[in-house]
Amino acid sequence: MSFNLDYSINQKIELSKEYNVELYIKREDKIHPFISGNKYRKLKYNLQEAQKFGHDTLLTFGGAYSNHIASVAFAGKEFGFKTIGIIRGEELEDKIVENPTLQFAKSKGMKFKFISRNAYREKESEVFLNNLKKEFENFYLVPEGGTNQLAVKGCEEILNEVDTTFDYICCAVGTGGTISGIINATKSHQKVLGFPALKGDFLSTNISKFVSKNNWELITDYHFGGYAKVNSELIDFINRFKQEHKIPLDPVYTGKLMFGVIKMIEANYFNTNTKILVIHTGGLQGISGMNKRLKEKKLPLIYD
């Protein structure tokens, strides 16, 4: 499998001159059509570890429209692993054909185990994991969202020498692995701003497990009500951004991230001549599933 890392370029976003800042977006979404952005970064060393210890099966966790589930399924197919997805929501078992993400993962050979939301909350407990080992035997565990020490190691490779000229690095935050790797890779003059896609105070604790630097901050004003929650304002922003800059954004992570960064620029959060780099972490496969939900709610759709 070839990953086009050269395509991870920094693309300039043209802003009104009145703001006197420079804004760029790192196109990690261009790395690969199915294992793009932070999913490639998180899986890279985990797949090597699984191969090293002779595992033939990857087991992981995710929700109905999880980018992670889709990426693990595709990577498993490409690299010769069987894949198992523990899916949040028993009601989804009879709705696979209605769900583009699960349909895609199934087409790549992933087997599913659907569990209740209450059971899903126990996914990290010793009892729960032991039961999975009894049921599925010798698998390599990839955590929800892919976040572990090996994932953080992979995400440390997102930034390169060219990126040392930036003052701020901004990224969306789900489970905390991507921002942790970015923080570890920053230089002393740089600050990292994380934009959580969901509500909750647990993210700071998660991130602190993997980093020793204190040059980071979570911006919690742009989650739009929580994970996968959207409204017409966000959809309109995503569509206008694509129309103006020819860059697609997803509604769960990068759309909220870029919306927040633009709002902060407009509010003069950043000093004059500040250079800002936004990390595009991919996740575009989730757009089709989101459009299905938006159509049901009679809300505007995201442009293909």
Secondary structure as UniProt FT lines:
FT   HELIX           5..7
FT   STRAND          10..13
FT   HELIX           17..19
FT   STRAND          22..27
FT   HELIX           28..30
FT   HELIX           38..52
FT   TURN            53..54
FT   STRAND          57..62
FT   TURN            64..65
FT   HELIX           67..79
FT   STRAND          82..88
FT   HELIX           90..94
FT   HELIX           96..98
FT   HELIX           100..107
FT   TURN            108..109
FT   STRAND          111..115
FT   HELIX           117..120
FT   TURN            121..124
FT   HELIX           126..136
FT   STRAND          140..141
FT   HELIX           144..146
FT   HELIX           149..155
FT   TURN            156..157
FT   HELIX           161..165
FT   STRAND          168..173
FT   HELIX           177..185
FT   TURN            188..189
FT   STRAND          191..196
FT   HELIX           202..208
FT   TURN            209..210
FT   STRAND          216..218
FT   TURN            224..225
FT   TURN            227..228
FT   HELIX           232..245
FT   TURN            251..253
FT   HELIX           254..266
FT   TURN            267..268
FT   TURN            272..273
FT   STRAND          275..280
FT   TURN            284..285
FT   HELIX           286..296
FT   TURN            297..298
//
